[in-house]
Amino acid sequence: MSWLVLGGTGFVGSAVLHALHSAGFEAHAARAPRLTTAADTPTALLEAAAVIDITELLAAIRGHDVVVNAAGLATPSSAGGDGLLGANALLPAVVARAAAAAGARRVIHLSSAAVQGRTPVLDETDAVRPFSAYSRSKALGEQALALAADREPAVSVVTIRATSVQGQGRPTTTALVRLARSPLASVASPGDAASPITSVDALAELVFAVGRHEGPLPARVLQPWEGLTVRSVLEAAGGHPRVLPAGLCRIAVGIGYALSALVRGRLDGHVRRAELMWFGQDQVAGWATDHGLEPTARVQSVLAAAAGARSDAA
C-alpha cells in the first residue's frame, strides 16, 4: 500500500508521514495546489472543482493507493476570503476528482470538529453549525467533498473530523500553556466536563488505521476523546485553574455573543474559546471506538512537555 500525503510538510501532515514511515509503509509528501474561489455553496464548489486543471495533481497521485489531504489553512481567527475558501472548501473536491482519475482507492480528508460549532455533543452526522469564517470553510469543504464522492464511486472517500489538536511546537499549544498559567485560567463548576483536546500523534494514528481498514467506511469519522476534562487540560499544561460558578460563566458567554453580534460576529472566536475552556464539549464514542481503533491517548504528556519546555525557556 502506497500513501501520498498532501500538505506533508505541515503540522499534521508531517505527523502522518512519520507514523507511516515508522510502520514501514511507502509514503510520500506532495504540495497541494494553491486555489482561490468565490464559490460559497457546495454545488458551486463542485462546479468550480470540475474545471480546475489537475494535471500536476494527477501526476503526483498516480501510483498511490491512499491519498491523505492534510493541506489547507488552519487559521481559526481568519476573516475569510477567497484564499480560505480555496484551501479549505474547494481543494477537497479537487483532490477527490484527481484521486479517482489517477486510480487511487481511498481519499482521507482531514476536517475539523469546529464545523459543528456549539452543538452540545460532537458526532459523525452531516449536521454542521459553523460559527466563523474558518469553520464555514471547513464545513463547505465537507459538503462539497460529499457531493464529489457521489460522483466518483470508484474511490472510497472518508472525512476525519479532528478535534482540538495539540503538539510540541504548535502555536496553539504554546498559547494554551500560556493561558493555563495566567490568572484567566478557570473552569465552570464542577470542572469535570469533557474537553475535546487531542494530540497530533493520536490523529496520525487514526489516519493510519482508517487508511488500512479493509471493511466499509462511514462518510465521517470523529477523532476519539483522549480522556481529559476542562480542569485536567489546564492542570496538564501547568496551570491551577480557578473554579467559577457555572451560572456566572453562562451569563458571561451570553453577554459575549450578544456583544459579538453587534460587530457582525467578529468576537465569536474569542467567546467560543472561553466557552470551551469553561464548559468543554462532549462527543459520541464514534466509529473508531466501535471498531476498536481508538488511538493511544497522548495529549496529557504532550501538554506536560509543552509546559516543561516553556518553564525551561523562562
Summary of the structure (lengths in Angstrom):
residues: 314
radius of gyration: 19.4
end to end distance: 45.5
largest distance: 57.7
contacts: 1113
relative contact order: 0.14
helix: 48%
strand: 16%
